[in-house]
């Protein structure tokens, strides 16, 4: 996946580290201000209380939600900080473990991991496999090369062009649904294992656009390490929805404990602090919800 030197450069720029002007570079350690809640701890499944650990899988190629720090090992971003805050409320350690986005829900459903924290949009289809604890709101944006050489401003302008996306995402689904409006000028939709791989296609001119969730797209357009290569096609956000933490169906103890902890973090003000720290305040929600795709 990253055998070519060019791929390594793209990963370093997009997923490896923040710049001096980026939120990643100035983020502080999570405040200890949200207190431990014994009642919520007691709601956790016995296996979690016994080990004192929750394992969440993530694809750390999606700043500012999650990315690797300069050491190449530590995962930083809004979602790792949120995980830390949730763990403090619940009295457990939440480990962020890297893994493929495409199989993340399956690995939660089969018990390999306790949950996913990787900017997963809550959809009705995904709720058939897992339950979601929702914590953020965002839509999809179009990223183009700096200067917008293909003059793309909206989805319909993608017809006749090569477009890249990460496999298994709502962005890939949106592109396929949009094909019906292209007539005899269909898009060539190329899908890749990671978002960094998709962005490499755009940066090197092999794709005219990439679709990302707005926070990630906006980060690329504004961060000093990537803004010379990427810009937003427009300010539009298509099909806004909720990001959630998927947990296994039937694991209602964990689901309800996470919802309670998230509500505590929101009420404490720390949630707003973390959003501000990572420059994603536009995605704030007022309270946690469960399976919000079915209640929109």
RODO-2510 file (C-alpha; in nm, 4 decimals, decimal comma):
residues 296
     n   res          X          Y          Z
     1     x     0,0000     0,0000     0,0000
     2     x     0,2869     0,2401     0,0729
     3     x     0,5703     0,0715    -0,1188
     4     x     0,6330     0,3647    -0,3528
     5     x     0,8294     0,6622    -0,2263
     6     x     0,5547     0,8920    -0,3533
     7     x     0,3015     0,7123    -0,1361
     8     x     0,5211     0,7602     0,1668
     9     x     0,5336     1,1338     0,1022
    10     x     0,1549     1,1503     0,0793
    11     x     0,1097     0,9632     0,4030
    12     x     0,3546     1,1918     0,5805
    13     x     0,1695     1,4978     0,4560
    14     x    -0,1832     1,3788     0,5120
    15     x    -0,1755     1,1327     0,7956
    16     x     0,1584     1,1512     0,9650
    17     x     0,1814     1,4792     1,1558
    18     x     0,0391     1,8230     1,2094
    19     x     0,1981     2,1487     1,1078
    20     x     0,2979     2,4448     1,3184
    21     x    -0,0310     2,6109     1,2290
    22     x    -0,2532     2,3068     1,2627
    23     x    -0,4659     2,2070     1,5636
    24     x    -0,2651     1,8839     1,5878
    25     x     0,0521     2,0744     1,6651
    26     x    -0,0978     2,2811     1,9452
    27     x    -0,3227     2,0211     2,1080
    28     x    -0,2695     1,9714     2,4768
    29     x    -0,3190     1,6606     2,6882
    30     x    -0,6853     1,5995     2,7688
    31     x    -0,7968     1,7847     3,0793
    32     x    -0,8729     1,5670     3,3798
    33     x    -1,1739     1,7833     3,4676
    34     x    -1,4553     1,5370     3,3870
    35     x    -1,4916     1,3264     3,6996
    36     x    -1,5149     0,9504     3,7226
    37     x    -1,8758     0,8297     3,7469
    38     x    -1,9155     0,5165     3,9581
    39     x    -2,2722     0,4527     3,8437
    40     x    -2,1720     0,4537     3,4774
    41     x    -1,8694     0,2344     3,5538
    42     x    -2,1027    -0,0173     3,7160
    43     x    -2,3150    -0,0256     3,3988
    44     x    -2,0231    -0,1565     3,1929
    45     x    -2,0179    -0,5264     3,1015
    46     x    -1,8393    -0,7376     3,3649
    47     x    -1,5646    -0,8290     3,1176
    48     x    -1,4778    -0,4608     3,0696
    49     x    -1,4853    -0,3882     3,4413
    50     x    -1,2543    -0,6844     3,5011
    51     x    -0,9950    -0,5843     3,2421
    52     x    -1,0349    -0,2097     3,2858
    53     x    -0,9911    -0,1665     2,9114
    54     x    -1,1967    -0,0961     2,5991
    55     x    -1,0430    -0,1514     2,2539
    56     x    -1,1654     0,0743     1,9721
    57     x    -1,0448     0,0173     1,6175
    58     x    -0,9612     0,3176     1,3982
    59     x    -0,8135     0,4033     1,0592
    60     x    -0,5661     0,6765     1,1571
    61     x    -0,5481     0,8474     0,8174
    62     x    -0,8200     1,1078     0,8674
    63     x    -0,6981     1,4274     1,0349
    64     x    -0,8172     1,6129     1,2332
    65     x    -1,0346     1,3253     1,3551
    66     x    -0,7379     1,0877     1,3931
    67     x    -0,3854     1,0680     1,2581
    68     x    -0,0393     0,9524     1,3615
    69     x     0,1772     1,1926     1,5618
    70     x     0,5337     1,2633     1,4433
    71     x     0,6563     0,9543     1,6331
    72     x     0,4621     0,7392     1,3846
    73     x     0,2974     0,5394     1,6646
    74     x     0,0794     0,7655     1,8789
    75     x    -0,2687     0,8326     1,7414
    76     x    -0,3799     1,1911     1,7957
    77     x    -0,6867     1,3915     1,7001
    78     x    -1,0328     1,4869     1,8143
    79     x    -1,1526     1,1283     1,8453
    80     x    -0,8557     0,9958     2,0478
    81     x    -0,9016     1,2910     2,2843
    82     x    -1,2732     1,2160     2,3073
    83     x    -1,1921     0,8509     2,3816
    84     x    -0,9618     0,9609     2,6634
    85     x    -1,2348     1,1782     2,8128
    86     x    -1,4906     0,8967     2,7915
    87     x    -1,2457     0,6572     2,9542
    88     x    -1,1927     0,8939     3,2481
    89     x    -1,5682     0,9147     3,3104
    90     x    -1,6056     0,5360     3,2895
    91     x    -1,2907     0,4580     3,4878
    92     x    -1,1339     0,2477     3,2115
    93     x    -0,8570     0,2872     2,9547
    94     x    -0,9736     0,3172     2,5951
    95     x    -0,7093     0,1859     2,3545
    96     x    -0,7159     0,3073     1,9938
    97     x    -0,6051     0,0179     1,7710
    98     x    -0,5353     0,0666     1,4005
    99     x    -0,7215    -0,1476     1,1517
   100     x    -0,8906    -0,1339     0,8089
   101     x    -1,2017     0,0822     0,7931
   102     x    -1,3698    -0,1610     0,5527
   103     x    -1,3892    -0,4463     0,8072
   104     x    -1,4232    -0,2438     1,1277
   105     x    -1,7940    -0,3093     1,1817
   106     x    -1,7474    -0,6822     1,1202
   107     x    -1,4673    -0,6974     1,3786
   108     x    -1,6939    -0,5274     1,6333
   109     x    -1,9845    -0,7567     1,5524
   110     x    -1,7661    -1,0664     1,6014
   111     x    -1,6180    -0,9364     1,9287
   112     x    -1,2626    -0,8655     1,8114
   113     x    -1,3010    -0,5034     1,9219
   114     x    -1,5396    -0,3301     2,1593
   115     x    -1,6162    -0,0433     1,9228
   116     x    -1,5042     0,1763     1,6359
   117     x    -1,3946     0,5388     1,6687
   118     x    -1,3091     0,6427     1,3148
   119     x    -1,5546     0,9073     1,1838
   120     x    -1,8124     0,6365     1,1085
   121     x    -2,1341     0,7832     0,9708
   122     x    -2,4415     0,6294     1,1306
   123     x    -2,6650     0,4871     0,8541
   124     x    -2,9698     0,2635     0,8563
   125     x    -2,7754    -0,0047     0,6702
   126     x    -2,4931    -0,0014     0,9251
   127     x    -2,7397    -0,0122     1,2126
   128     x    -2,8443    -0,3582     1,0921
   129     x    -2,4998    -0,4797     1,2015
   130     x    -2,4156    -0,2639     1,5063
   131     x    -2,5676    -0,0090     1,7441
   132     x    -2,4345     0,3476     1,7287
   133     x    -2,3679     0,6038     2,0020
   134     x    -2,3666     0,9298     1,8083
   135     x    -2,1427     1,2236     1,8999
   136     x    -2,0824     1,4484     1,5948
   137     x    -2,2504     1,5841     1,2808
   138     x    -2,1002     1,6385     0,9346
   139     x    -2,1680     1,6032     0,5640
   140     x    -1,9536     1,5164     0,2615
   141     x    -1,7391     1,7712     0,0752
   142     x    -1,5511     1,7618    -0,2555
   143     x    -1,1719     1,8090    -0,2488
   144     x    -0,9923     1,9177    -0,5665
   145     x    -0,6364     2,0133    -0,6569
   146     x    -0,5285     2,3652    -0,5581
   147     x    -0,6414     2,5922    -0,8425
   148     x    -0,9300     2,3553    -0,9286
   149     x    -0,8026     2,2742    -1,2806
   150     x    -1,1174     2,0767    -1,3695
   151     x    -1,3488     2,3609    -1,2574
   152     x    -1,5502     2,1375    -1,0255
   153     x    -1,8037     2,3139    -0,8047
   154     x    -2,0670     2,0479    -0,7342
   155     x    -2,1395     1,6774    -0,7662
   156     x    -2,2783     1,7028    -1,1192
   157     x    -1,9443     1,8482    -1,2381
   158     x    -1,7780     1,5155    -1,1507
   159     x    -1,9439     1,3449    -1,4472
   160     x    -1,6840     1,2396    -1,7043
   161     x    -1,3999     1,2596    -1,4521
   162     x    -1,1968     1,0120    -1,2468
   163     x    -1,2965     1,0412    -0,8805
   164     x    -1,1245     0,8661    -0,5890
   165     x    -1,2697     0,7533    -0,2560
   166     x    -1,1915     0,5222     0,0330
   167     x    -1,3558     0,1816     0,0106
   168     x    -1,6568     0,1145     0,2296
   169     x    -1,7383     0,4803     0,2994
   170     x    -2,0589     0,6770     0,2608
   171     x    -1,8634     0,8905     0,0128
   172     x    -1,8153     0,5931    -0,2198
   173     x    -2,1871     0,5156    -0,1885
   174     x    -2,2761     0,8773    -0,2704
   175     x    -2,0641     0,8688    -0,5843
   176     x    -2,2291     0,5493    -0,7073
   177     x    -2,5769     0,6920    -0,6439
   178     x    -2,4803     1,0072    -0,8322
   179     x    -2,3836     0,8112    -1,1437
   180     x    -2,7472     0,8010    -1,2560
   181     x    -2,7334     1,1735    -1,3275
   182     x    -2,4279     1,1493    -1,5527
   183     x    -2,5961     1,0059    -1,8613
   184     x    -2,3410     0,9209    -2,1291
   185     x    -2,0564     1,0866    -1,9292
   186     x    -2,0200     0,8552    -1,6301
   187     x    -1,7662     0,9059    -1,3554
   188     x    -1,4793     0,6612    -1,3225
   189     x    -1,4977     0,5844    -0,9497
   190     x    -1,1740     0,4377    -0,8134
   191     x    -1,1745     0,3107    -0,4559
   192     x    -0,8731     0,2644    -0,2289
   193     x    -0,7937     0,0955     0,0999
   194     x    -0,7173     0,4197     0,2849
   195     x    -0,8087     0,7831     0,2465
   196     x    -0,4383     0,8668     0,2105
   197     x    -0,4223     0,6404    -0,0944
   198     x    -0,7214     0,8176    -0,2500
   199     x    -0,5682     1,1596    -0,1854
   200     x    -0,2439     1,0537    -0,3511
   201     x    -0,4404     0,9992    -0,6735
   202     x    -0,5706     1,3553    -0,6550
   203     x    -0,2377     1,5135    -0,5689
   204     x    -0,0622     1,3421    -0,8598
   205     x    -0,3363     1,4299    -1,1101
   206     x    -0,4697     1,0787    -1,1558
   207     x    -0,8083     1,1822    -1,0133
   208     x    -1,0003     1,5073    -1,0473
   209     x    -1,1527     1,4946    -0,7009
   210     x    -1,1799     1,3047    -0,3739
   211     x    -1,4832     1,3001    -0,1454
   212     x    -1,4248     1,3297     0,2305
   213     x    -1,6293     1,4224     0,5337
   214     x    -1,6231     1,8002     0,5769
   215     x    -1,3865     1,8105     0,8804
   216     x    -1,1174     1,6139     0,6977
   217     x    -1,1707     1,8028     0,3724
   218     x    -1,1544     2,1413     0,5448
   219     x    -0,8363     2,0391     0,7299
   220     x    -0,6618     1,9532     0,4037
   221     x    -0,7610     2,2865     0,2498
   222     x    -0,6437     2,4920     0,5488
   223     x    -0,3437     2,3118     0,6999
   224     x    -0,0120     2,4595     0,5858
   225     x     0,1323     2,1167     0,4990
   226     x    -0,1457     2,0300     0,2545
   227     x    -0,3142     2,3550     0,1464
   228     x    -0,0662     2,3981    -0,1423
   229     x    -0,2072     2,0799    -0,2948
   230     x    -0,5771     2,0730    -0,2044
   231     x    -0,8796     2,3004    -0,1779
   232     x    -1,2536     2,2617    -0,1307
   233     x    -1,4563     2,2686    -0,4504
   234     x    -1,7204     2,4647    -0,2594
   235     x    -1,8581     2,5082     0,0905
   236     x    -2,1340     2,2536     0,0287
   237     x    -2,1836     1,9560     0,2594
   238     x    -2,3783     1,6738     0,0966
   239     x    -2,6037     1,4369     0,2905
   240     x    -2,5137     1,5531     0,6446
   241     x    -2,5383     1,2823     0,9076
   242     x    -2,4164     1,1741     1,2495
   243     x    -2,0845     1,0127     1,3370
   244     x    -2,1176     0,7383     1,5963
   245     x    -1,9312     0,4756     1,7951
   246     x    -2,0548     0,1363     1,6686
   247     x    -2,0831    -0,1386     1,9308
   248     x    -2,2050    -0,4942     1,8907
   249     x    -2,5785    -0,5544     1,8707
   250     x    -2,6956    -0,6864     2,2046
   251     x    -2,4157    -0,5179     2,4007
   252     x    -2,6620    -0,2741     2,5534
   253     x    -2,4577    -0,2357     2,8721
   254     x    -2,1631    -0,0905     2,6826
   255     x    -2,3847     0,1127     2,4516
   256     x    -2,5749     0,2755     2,7369
   257     x    -2,2610     0,3363     2,9457
   258     x    -2,0938     0,5099     2,6500
   259     x    -2,4002     0,7249     2,5894
   260     x    -2,4094     0,8247     2,9553
   261     x    -2,0384     0,9070     2,9547
   262     x    -2,0705     1,1111     2,6370
   263     x    -2,3551     1,3116     2,7873
   264     x    -2,1329     1,3811     3,0907
   265     x    -1,8468     1,5000     2,8686
   266     x    -2,0836     1,7252     2,6733
   267     x    -2,2440     1,8721     2,9870
   268     x    -1,9042     1,9380     3,1468
   269     x    -1,7951     2,1661     2,8627
   270     x    -1,4956     1,9469     2,7786
   271     x    -1,6630     1,8290     2,4581
   272     x    -1,6804     2,1905     2,3366
   273     x    -1,3162     2,2416     2,4396
   274     x    -1,2041     1,9412     2,2354
   275     x    -1,4043     2,0531     1,9324
   276     x    -1,2397     2,3952     1,9521
   277     x    -0,8937     2,2454     2,0046
   278     x    -0,9184     2,0477     1,6815
   279     x    -1,1076     2,3110     1,4802
   280     x    -1,4264     2,1072     1,4337
   281     x    -1,6813     2,3056     1,6369
   282     x    -1,9211     2,3114     1,3398
   283     x    -1,9926     1,9434     1,4080
   284     x    -2,1124     1,9849     1,7663
   285     x    -2,4210     1,7993     1,8864
   286     x    -2,6235     1,9004     2,1927
   287     x    -2,6456     1,5512     2,3381
   288     x    -2,5593     1,1903     2,2653
   289     x    -2,8075     0,9778     2,0734
   290     x    -2,8411     0,6075     2,0003
   291     x    -2,8987     0,4915     1,6410
   292     x    -2,9666     0,8442     1,5225
   293     x    -2,9968     0,7429     1,1574
   294     x    -3,3343     0,5916     1,2383
   295     x    -3,4576     0,8991     1,4236
   296     x    -3,3468     1,1774     1,1844
***
